[in-house]
Amino acid sequence: MRSAKYTGDTTRDSPDVYASGPFELFGREHELLIGQSVSTSQWKGKDFRPTDWAQFAIVSAHWRALLHDFAAVDQEQKNGSGR
C-alpha cells in the first residue's frame, strides 16, 4: 500500500434551499416540504507525490514479481506445457 499527498487548494460550495408550510386539502391539514441541495468541489492542484518513496519501491517490487509470474505462465501455455 502506498500513501500520497495532494498539494493545492480545494474549494467547496454546498448551498441548500427549502420551503415548508401547512396547507389544507380534502378537509385535512397537511405539511409540505420541498427543497434542493447542490454541492460542488474544485481542486486547483499543484502536485501529487508519494509521501514515502520506500513504500513506492515495495509496491513496485510486488507488481514486478506478479507481472513476471504472469509472463512465465503465458510462455508455458504458448509452449504447451501449461500448469
C-alpha positions as CSV (number, residue, x, y, z in Angstrom):
1,M,0.0,0.0,0.0
2,R,1.2,3.5,-0.7
3,S,0.3,6.8,0.8
4,A,0.4,10.0,-1.2
5,K,-0.2,13.7,-0.7
6,Y,-2.1,16.1,-2.9
7,T,-0.9,19.7,-2.7
8,G,-3.1,22.6,-3.7
9,D,-6.3,24.2,-2.7
10,T,-9.8,22.8,-2.6
11,T,-12.9,25.0,-2.8
12,R,-16.3,23.6,-1.8
13,D,-19.7,25.2,-2.1
14,S,-22.9,23.5,-0.8
15,P,-26.0,25.7,-0.8
16,D,-29.3,24.3,0.5
17,V,-32.7,25.9,-0.2
18,Y,-36.0,24.7,1.2
19,A,-39.5,25.8,2.0
20,S,-42.1,24.3,4.2
21,G,-45.6,25.1,5.4
22,P,-49.0,23.8,6.2
23,F,-51.9,23.5,3.7
24,E,-55.4,22.2,3.7
25,L,-56.6,19.6,1.2
26,F,-59.7,17.3,1.3
27,G,-60.7,18.7,4.6
28,R,-57.4,17.8,6.3
29,E,-54.3,19.8,7.1
30,H,-51.0,18.7,5.6
31,E,-47.4,19.8,5.8
32,L,-45.4,20.3,2.6
33,L,-41.7,20.4,2.5
34,I,-39.7,21.0,-0.8
35,G,-36.1,21.7,-1.2
36,Q,-32.9,21.5,-3.3
37,S,-29.3,20.8,-2.4
38,V,-26.3,21.3,-4.6
39,S,-22.6,20.6,-3.9
40,T,-19.5,21.5,-6.0
41,S,-15.9,20.9,-5.3
42,Q,-12.9,22.2,-7.2
43,W,-9.3,21.2,-6.7
44,K,-6.5,23.5,-8.0
45,G,-3.7,21.1,-7.8
46,K,0.0,21.7,-7.8
47,D,1.3,18.2,-7.3
48,F,0.7,14.6,-6.3
49,R,3.5,12.7,-4.8
50,P,4.2,9.7,-2.6
51,T,4.9,10.6,1.0
52,D,7.3,7.7,1.5
53,W,9.4,6.6,-1.5
54,A,10.3,3.4,0.3
55,Q,6.6,2.3,0.2
56,F,6.5,3.0,-3.5
57,A,9.6,0.8,-4.1
58,I,8.0,-2.1,-2.1
59,V,4.8,-1.9,-4.1
60,S,6.7,-1.6,-7.4
61,A,8.7,-4.8,-6.5
62,H,5.5,-6.7,-5.8
63,W,4.0,-5.7,-9.1
64,R,7.1,-6.6,-11.0
65,A,7.1,-10.1,-9.4
66,L,3.4,-10.5,-10.2
67,L,3.9,-9.5,-13.8
68,H,6.9,-11.8,-14.1
69,D,4.7,-14.7,-12.9
70,F,2.0,-13.8,-15.4
71,A,4.6,-13.7,-18.2
72,A,6.0,-17.1,-17.2
73,V,2.6,-18.7,-17.2
74,D,1.8,-17.2,-20.6
75,Q,5.0,-18.5,-22.0
76,E,4.4,-22.0,-20.6
77,Q,0.9,-22.0,-22.2
78,K,2.4,-21.0,-25.6
79,N,4.9,-23.8,-25.3
80,G,2.2,-26.3,-24.5
81,S,3.5,-27.1,-21.0
82,G,0.8,-25.1,-19.0
83,R,0.5,-25.6,-15.3
